[in-house]
Amino acid sequence: MSTFAVFGMTENFAREEARKKTPTNIGKTQLTEAQWLEAVERRVEQVMAGARVAQLSALFDAPQFAEQFIALLRKSGKARDLKIRALVKIEQPEAKGKRKAPSTEWKDVA
């Protein structure tokens, strides 16, 4: 059985990530709340303009549930690069008679 998830970037996800990663100090200078919020908004714009994507959903058993989740994300605000990916096992080649455990990776669902 496959596992599916939605990957992409939403403005809400970018904003939460920016709030966590934006420092409140620059050097020895403490930022005011207004300055920090401005820095957060700049970081949100950079993330939304970039190419990085993140897993936005929990795991689903079927791709149609992921499609419904994508529809909800599109209604809720700005989003980009929303894709459904499946977690697939990759068999490792044998090396000198020793079998390696299979690894897993996310592949785009067509």
C-alpha positions in Angstrom: 0.0 0.0 0.0 1.3 3.4 -0.9 1.4 6.5 1.2 0.6 9.9 -0.3 1.3 13.5 0.9 0.9 17.0 -0.5 4.1 19.0 -1.1 4.3 22.7 -2.0 4.4 26.1 -0.3 1.6 28.2 1.1 1.8 31.7 2.5 0.7 30.5 5.9 3.4 27.9 6.1 6.0 30.4 4.9 4.9 32.9 7.5 5.0 30.4 10.4 8.5 29.3 9.2 9.7 32.9 8.9 8.4 33.7 12.5 10.5 30.8 13.8 13.7 31.6 11.9 13.7 35.4 11.9 16.1 36.6 14.7 15.0 39.4 17.1 18.5 40.7 17.3 20.8 42.0 14.5 24.3 42.0 16.0 23.9 43.6 19.4 20.8 45.6 18.4 17.4 44.5 19.6 14.7 44.9 16.9 11.5 46.6 17.7 8.3 44.6 17.2 7.6 46.6 14.0 11.1 46.0 12.6 10.8 42.3 13.4 7.4 42.0 11.7 8.9 43.8 8.6 11.8 41.3 8.6 9.3 38.4 8.8 7.3 39.8 5.9 10.5 40.1 3.8 11.4 36.5 4.6 7.9 35.4 3.7 8.2 37.1 0.3 11.6 35.4 -0.3 10.2 32.0 0.6 7.2 32.4 -1.7 9.4 33.6 -4.6 11.8 30.7 -4.1 11.7 27.1 -5.3 11.8 25.3 -1.9 8.8 23.1 -1.1 7.8 21.4 2.1 5.4 18.6 3.1 2.2 20.4 3.9 -0.1 17.5 4.8 -0.3 14.5 6.9 0.0 11.1 5.2 -3.0 9.9 3.1 -3.9 6.4 2.1 -5.2 7.4 -1.4 -4.4 10.2 -3.8 -8.0 11.5 -4.0 -7.7 12.5 -0.3 -4.6 14.5 -1.2 -6.4 16.1 -4.1 -9.2 17.2 -1.7 -6.5 18.7 0.6 -5.0 20.6 -2.3 -8.5 22.1 -3.1 -8.7 23.3 0.5 -5.3 24.9 0.3 -6.1 26.7 -2.9 -9.2 28.2 -1.3 -7.4 29.3 1.9 -4.9 31.6 0.4 -1.8 31.9 -1.7 -0.1 28.6 -2.6 2.5 27.5 -5.2 3.8 24.3 -6.6 1.2 22.0 -4.9 2.0 18.4 -5.9 1.0 15.0 -4.7 3.9 12.7 -4.0 4.0 9.0 -3.1 6.4 7.3 -0.8 8.1 4.5 -2.7 10.6 1.9 -1.8 13.9 1.9 -3.8 15.6 -1.5 -3.9 19.4 -1.2 -3.4 21.7 -3.3 -5.7 23.5 -6.2 -4.1 27.2 -5.6 -3.3 29.4 -8.7 -3.1 26.5 -11.0 -2.1 25.3 -8.7 0.6 21.7 -7.4 0.2 21.1 -3.9 1.4 17.8 -2.8 3.0 15.5 -0.9 0.6 15.4 2.9 1.1 12.4 5.1 0.5 11.9 8.4 -1.3 9.1 10.7 -2.4 8.2 10.5 -6.1 5.7 12.8 -7.9 2.4 11.2 -8.8 1.6 11.8 -12.4 
